[in-house]
Amino acid sequence: MNCKEIMGICIENREKEAGKVQEVLTKYGCNIKTRIGLHDTGSESCSVSGIIILELCGSAEEQENLKKELEHIKEVKIGKMIFDE
């Protein structure tokens, strides 16, 4: 199993786009080993934007398909880190 890629997802408008992102992540759930969600929150407000960090496994093709589907969602930006041996 190839688990050498980290994907960062920046969602600029969580209220509007989080449901769409969740649908894509659920579809590719077997390719996600670790998922961490980050956003600012406080007693009086919650951040409009957020970041999700994924540790991906599986084929390069599956990982690329996940990336392409996320890129089609408005107000979502993708970043990747790949660790080669």
DSSP file (Angstrom, degrees, kcal/mol; ACC not computed):
  #  RESIDUE AA STRUCTURE BP1 BP2  ACC     N-H-->O    O-->H-N    N-H-->O    O-->H-N    TCO  KAPPA ALPHA  PHI   PSI    X-CA   Y-CA   Z-CA
    1    1 A M              0   0    0      0, 0.0     2,-0.8     0, 0.0    58,-0.0   0.000 360.0 360.0 360.0 128.3    0.0    0.0    0.0
    2    2 A N        +     0   0    0      1,-0.1    56,-0.5    56,-0.1     3,-0.1  -0.794 360.0 159.6 -92.2 108.0    1.4    3.4   -1.0
    3    3 A C        +     0   0    0     -2,-0.8    54,-0.2    54,-0.2    -1,-0.1  -0.422  34.5 113.5-123.8  56.1    0.9    5.9    1.7
    4    4 A K        +     0   0    0     51,-0.0    79,-3.2     2,-0.0     2,-0.4   0.099  52.3  89.5-115.8  21.7    3.5    8.6    0.9
    5    5 A E  E     -AB  56  82A   0     51,-0.9    51,-2.7    77,-0.2     2,-0.5  -0.973  50.5-165.3-125.5 135.2    1.3   11.5   -0.1
    6    6 A I  E     -AB  55  81A   0     75,-3.0    75,-2.6    -2,-0.4     2,-0.5  -0.970  10.7-163.9-113.1 129.6   -0.1   14.3    2.1
    7    7 A M  E     -AB  54  80A   0     47,-2.4    47,-3.0    -2,-0.5     2,-0.5  -0.956   3.7-158.2-116.2 132.0   -2.9   16.4    0.6
    8    8 A G  E     -AB  53  79A   0     71,-3.3    71,-2.4    -2,-0.5     2,-0.5  -0.922   5.8-164.9-106.7 133.2   -4.0   19.8    2.1
    9    9 A I  E     -AB  52  78A   0     43,-3.0    43,-2.6    -2,-0.5     2,-0.6  -0.975   1.8-163.8-120.0 119.8   -7.5   21.1    1.3
   10   10 A C  E     -AB  51  77A   0     67,-2.8    67,-2.3    -2,-0.5     2,-0.7  -0.920   3.7-164.3-104.0 119.8   -8.3   24.7    2.0
   11   11 A I  E     -AB  50  76A   0     39,-3.0    39,-2.0    -2,-0.6     3,-0.4  -0.915   4.8-169.2-105.9 112.7  -12.0   25.5    2.0
   12   12 A E  S    S+     0   0    0     63,-3.0     2,-0.4    -2,-0.7    -1,-0.1   0.787  83.7  30.1 -74.2 -28.6  -12.6   29.2    1.7
   13   13 A N     >  +     0   0    0     62,-0.5     4,-2.7    61,-0.2     3,-0.4  -0.760  67.1 178.0-133.3  86.7  -16.3   29.0    2.5
   14   14 A R  H  > S+     0   0    0     34,-3.5     4,-2.2    -3,-0.4     5,-0.3   0.873  79.3  55.7 -59.4 -41.2  -17.0   26.1    4.9
   15   15 A E  H  4 S+     0   0    0     33,-0.3    -1,-0.2     1,-0.2     4,-0.2   0.879 117.6  34.5 -61.0 -37.7  -20.7   26.7    5.3
   16   16 A K  H  4 S+     0   0    0     -3,-0.4     4,-0.2     1,-0.1    -2,-0.2   0.869 130.8  26.7 -84.5 -39.5  -21.3   26.6    1.5
   17   17 A E  H  X S+     0   0    0     -4,-2.7     4,-2.2     1,-0.1     3,-0.3   0.576  91.4  89.6-107.9 -12.1  -18.8   24.0    0.4
   18   18 A A  H  X S+     0   0    0     -4,-2.2     4,-2.7    -5,-0.3     5,-0.2   0.865  88.2  53.7 -60.1 -38.0  -18.1   21.6    3.3
   19   19 A G  H  > S+     0   0    0     -5,-0.3     4,-1.9    -4,-0.2    -1,-0.2   0.904 109.8  47.4 -62.5 -41.7  -21.0   19.2    2.3
   20   20 A K  H  > S+     0   0    0     -3,-0.3     4,-1.7    -4,-0.2    -2,-0.2   0.907 112.7  49.1 -65.9 -42.5  -19.6   18.8   -1.2
   21   21 A V  H  X S+     0   0    0     -4,-2.2     4,-2.6     1,-0.2    -2,-0.2   0.924 109.4  53.0 -62.6 -43.7  -16.1   18.2    0.1
   22   22 A Q  H  X S+     0   0    0     -4,-2.7     4,-2.4     1,-0.2    -1,-0.2   0.887 105.4  54.4 -60.4 -40.2  -17.5   15.6    2.5
   23   23 A E  H  X S+     0   0    0     -4,-1.9     4,-2.0     2,-0.2    -1,-0.2   0.919 111.0  45.2 -59.5 -44.3  -19.2   13.8   -0.3
   24   24 A V  H  X S+     0   0    0     -4,-1.7     4,-1.7     2,-0.2    -2,-0.2   0.920 112.6  50.5 -66.7 -43.7  -16.0   13.5   -2.2
   25   25 A L  H  < S+     0   0    0     -4,-2.6    -2,-0.2     1,-0.2    -1,-0.2   0.875 109.9  50.7 -63.7 -36.5  -14.0   12.4    0.8
   26   26 A T  H >< S+     0   0    0     -4,-2.4     3,-1.5    -5,-0.2    -1,-0.2   0.912 106.8  54.6 -65.1 -42.3  -16.6    9.7    1.6
   27   27 A K  H 3< S+     0   0    0     -4,-2.0     3,-0.3     1,-0.3    -2,-0.2   0.872 117.8  35.5 -58.3 -38.2  -16.3    8.4   -2.0
   28   28 A Y  T >< S+     0   0    0     -4,-1.7     3,-2.2     1,-0.2     4,-0.3   0.048  80.7 125.1-104.2  23.7  -12.6    8.0   -1.6
   29   29 A G  G X   +     0   0    0     -3,-1.5     3,-1.3     1,-0.3    -1,-0.2   0.790  67.1  60.1 -56.2 -33.2  -12.7    7.0    2.1
   30   30 A C  G 3  S+     0   0    0     -3,-0.3    -1,-0.3     1,-0.2    -2,-0.1   0.623 103.6  53.2 -71.8 -11.7  -10.7    3.8    1.5
   31   31 A N  G <  S+     0   0    0     -3,-2.2    26,-3.0    -6,-0.2     2,-0.7   0.392  92.0  85.9-100.2   0.6   -7.8    5.9    0.2
   32   32 A I  E <   +C   56   0A   0     -3,-1.3    24,-0.2    -4,-0.3     3,-0.1  -0.898  43.8 170.1-109.6 111.1   -7.7    8.1    3.3
   33   33 A K  E    S+     0   0A   0     22,-2.8     2,-0.4    -2,-0.7    -1,-0.2   0.887  73.1  15.7 -83.4 -42.9   -5.6    6.7    6.1
   34   34 A T  E     -C   55   0A   0     21,-1.1    21,-2.5     2,-0.0     2,-0.4  -0.990  63.0-172.5-136.0 141.4   -5.6    9.9    8.3
   35   35 A R  E     -C   54   0A   0     -2,-0.4     2,-0.4    19,-0.2    19,-0.2  -0.994   2.9-179.2-137.3 128.9   -7.7   13.0    8.3
   36   36 A I  E     -C   53   0A   0     17,-2.5    17,-3.2    -2,-0.4     2,-0.4  -0.996   9.6-159.8-128.3 128.5   -7.2   16.2   10.3
   37   37 A G  E     -C   52   0A   0     -2,-0.4     2,-0.4    15,-0.2    15,-0.2  -0.912   9.9-174.3-110.6 135.2   -9.5   19.2   10.2
   38   38 A L  E     +C   51   0A   0     13,-3.5    13,-3.0    -2,-0.4     2,-0.3  -0.990  15.7 142.5-131.1 133.9   -8.5   22.6   11.3
   39   39 A H        -     0   0    0     -2,-0.4     2,-0.3    11,-0.2    11,-0.1  -0.952  49.1 -99.8-160.3 154.5  -10.4   25.9   11.7
   40   40 A D        +     0   0    0      9,-0.4     7,-3.2    -2,-0.3     2,-0.3  -0.552  45.5 171.7 -75.3 137.1  -10.4   28.9   14.1
   41   41 A T  B     +D   46   0B   0     -2,-0.3     2,-0.3     5,-0.2     5,-0.2  -0.987   6.0 165.0-144.3 153.7  -13.2   28.8   16.6
   42   42 A G        -     0   0    0      3,-2.2    -2,-0.0    -2,-0.3     0, 0.0  -0.914  52.4 -86.5-155.5-179.9  -14.2   30.8   19.6
   43   43 A S  S    S+     0   0    0     -2,-0.3     3,-0.1     1,-0.2    -1,-0.0   0.764 125.0  31.3 -68.8 -24.5  -17.0   31.5   22.0
   44   44 A E  S    S+     0   0    0      1,-0.2     2,-0.3     0, 0.0    -1,-0.2   0.610 125.1  15.0-110.3 -14.9  -18.4   34.2   19.8
   45   45 A S        -     0   0    0      2,-0.0    -3,-2.2     0, 0.0     2,-0.4  -0.978  53.7-142.4-155.4 165.2  -17.5   33.1   16.2
   46   46 A C  B     -D   41   0B   0     -2,-0.3    -5,-0.2    -5,-0.2    -6,-0.0  -0.998  38.4-101.1-133.5 136.6  -16.4   30.3   14.0
   47   47 A S        -     0   0    0     -7,-3.2   -33,-0.1    -2,-0.4   -34,-0.0  -0.209  16.3-144.4 -60.0 142.3  -14.0   30.7   11.0
   48   48 A V  S    S+     0   0    0    -34,-0.1   -34,-3.5   -35,-0.1   -33,-0.3   0.814  84.8  53.0 -73.9 -32.1  -15.5   30.8    7.6
   49   49 A S        +     0   0    0    -36,-0.2    -9,-0.4   -35,-0.1     2,-0.3  -0.600  65.9 177.3-103.5 165.5  -12.5   29.0    6.1
   50   50 A G  E     -A   11   0A   0    -39,-2.0   -39,-3.0    -2,-0.2     2,-0.4  -0.983  20.4-132.8-159.5 165.2  -10.9   25.7    7.2
   51   51 A I  E     -AC  10  38A   0    -13,-3.0   -13,-3.5    -2,-0.3     2,-0.4  -0.980  10.5-164.1-127.2 137.9   -8.1   23.3    6.3
   52   52 A I  E     -AC   9  37A   0    -43,-2.6   -43,-3.0    -2,-0.4     2,-0.5  -0.985   6.9-158.9-119.0 132.3   -8.2   19.5    6.0
   53   53 A I  E     -AC   8  36A   0    -17,-3.2   -17,-2.5    -2,-0.4     2,-0.4  -0.953  12.1-169.4-112.3 128.0   -5.0   17.5    6.0
   54   54 A L  E     -AC   7  35A   0    -47,-3.0   -47,-2.4    -2,-0.5     2,-0.7  -0.941  21.1-151.4-120.1 137.3   -5.2   14.0    4.5
   55   55 A E  E     -AC   6  34A   0    -21,-2.5   -22,-2.8    -2,-0.4   -21,-1.1  -0.949  33.0-153.3 -99.1 114.7   -2.7   11.1    4.5
   56   56 A L  E     -AC   5  32A   0    -51,-2.7   -51,-0.9    -2,-0.7     2,-0.3  -0.652  18.6-179.6 -98.6 146.6   -3.5    9.3    1.3
   57   57 A C        +     0   0    0    -26,-3.0   -54,-0.2    -2,-0.3     2,-0.2  -0.837  40.0  53.6-129.5 169.1   -3.0    5.6    0.4
   58   58 A G  S    S-     0   0    0    -56,-0.5   -56,-0.1    -2,-0.3   -27,-0.0  -0.506  89.9 -17.2 101.8-170.4   -3.8    3.6   -2.8
   59   59 A S     >  -     0   0    0     -2,-0.2     4,-2.2     1,-0.1     5,-0.2  -0.270  55.2-119.9 -73.2 156.0   -2.9    4.1   -6.4
   60   60 A A  H  > S+     0   0    0      1,-0.2     4,-2.3     2,-0.2     5,-0.2   0.848 115.3  57.0 -60.3 -34.5   -1.6    7.3   -7.9
   61   61 A E  H  > S+     0   0    0      2,-0.2     4,-2.3     1,-0.2    -1,-0.2   0.920 106.8  46.8 -65.3 -44.3   -4.7    7.2  -10.2
   62   62 A E  H  > S+     0   0    0      1,-0.2     4,-2.2     2,-0.2    -2,-0.2   0.913 112.9  49.8 -64.0 -42.1   -7.1    7.1   -7.3
   63   63 A Q  H  X S+     0   0    0     -4,-2.2     4,-2.1     1,-0.2    -1,-0.2   0.887 111.2  48.9 -64.4 -38.9   -5.3    9.9   -5.6
   64   64 A E  H  X S+     0   0    0     -4,-2.3     4,-2.6     2,-0.2    -1,-0.2   0.884 109.1  52.7 -67.6 -39.3   -5.3   12.0   -8.8
   65   65 A N  H  X S+     0   0    0     -4,-2.3     4,-2.3     2,-0.2    -2,-0.2   0.905 108.7  50.5 -62.7 -41.3   -9.1   11.4   -9.2
   66   66 A L  H  X S+     0   0    0     -4,-2.2     4,-2.2     2,-0.2    -2,-0.2   0.944 111.2  48.7 -59.2 -48.8   -9.7   12.6   -5.7
   67   67 A K  H  X S+     0   0    0     -4,-2.1     4,-2.3     1,-0.2    -2,-0.2   0.917 110.8  50.1 -58.4 -46.0   -7.7   15.7   -6.3
   68   68 A K  H  X S+     0   0    0     -4,-2.6     4,-0.9     1,-0.2    -1,-0.2   0.900 110.1  49.8 -62.7 -41.7   -9.5   16.4   -9.6
   69   69 A E  H  < S+     0   0    0     -4,-2.3     3,-0.5     1,-0.2     4,-0.2   0.900 112.0  48.0 -65.5 -39.3  -13.0   16.0   -8.0
   70   70 A L  H >< S+     0   0    0     -4,-2.2     3,-1.7     1,-0.2    -1,-0.2   0.879 105.6  58.8 -67.5 -36.9  -12.0   18.4   -5.2
   71   71 A E  H 3< S+     0   0    0     -4,-2.3    -1,-0.2     1,-0.3    -2,-0.2   0.727  96.4  63.4 -65.6 -20.6  -10.6   21.0   -7.6
   72   72 A H  T 3< S+     0   0    0     -4,-0.9     2,-0.5    -3,-0.5    -1,-0.3   0.578  83.3  93.6 -79.0  -8.6  -14.1   21.1   -9.3
   73   73 A I  S X  S-     0   0    0     -3,-1.7     3,-1.1    -4,-0.2   -56,-0.1  -0.750  84.9-117.6 -88.4 126.6  -15.6   22.5   -6.1
   74   74 A K  T 3  S+     0   0    0     -2,-0.5   -61,-0.2     1,-0.2     3,-0.1  -0.296  95.2  19.5 -61.8 144.1  -15.7   26.3   -6.0
   75   75 A E  T 3  S+     0   0    0      1,-0.2   -63,-3.0   -63,-0.1   -62,-0.5   0.738  96.3 119.4  66.7  26.7  -13.6   27.9   -3.2
   76   76 A V  E <   -B   11   0A   0     -3,-1.1     2,-0.4   -65,-0.2    -1,-0.2  -0.988  41.1-171.0-121.6 130.2  -11.5   24.8   -2.6
   77   77 A K  E     -B   10   0A   0    -67,-2.3   -67,-2.8    -2,-0.4     2,-0.4  -0.938   8.5-151.0-119.7 144.6   -7.7   24.9   -3.1
   78   78 A I  E     +B    9   0A   0     -2,-0.4     2,-0.3   -69,-0.2   -69,-0.2  -0.921  13.3 179.4-119.7 139.0   -5.4   21.8   -3.0
   79   79 A G  E     -B    8   0A   0    -71,-2.4   -71,-3.3    -2,-0.4     2,-0.3  -0.974  11.1-161.7-131.5 149.6   -1.8   21.4   -2.0
   80   80 A K  E     -B    7   0A   0     -2,-0.3     2,-0.4   -73,-0.2   -73,-0.2  -0.969  14.7-167.1-135.3 148.9    0.2   18.2   -2.0
   81   81 A M  E     -B    6   0A   0    -75,-2.6   -75,-3.0    -2,-0.3     2,-0.5  -0.999  13.3-165.5-128.3 131.3    3.4   16.8   -0.5
   82   82 A I  E     -B    5   0A   0     -2,-0.4     2,-0.6   -77,-0.2   -77,-0.2  -0.975   6.4-155.4-121.5 129.4    4.8   13.5   -1.9
   83   83 A F        -     0   0    0    -79,-3.2     2,-0.2    -2,-0.5   -80,-0.0  -0.908  13.6-166.3-105.8 113.3    7.5   11.5   -0.1
   84   84 A D              0   0    0     -2,-0.6    -2,-0.0     1,-0.1   -79,-0.0  -0.650 360.0 360.0 -95.2 154.8    9.6    9.3   -2.3
   85   85 A E              0   0    0     -2,-0.2    -1,-0.1     0, 0.0    -2,-0.0   0.455 360.0 360.0 -80.6 360.0   11.9    6.5   -1.1
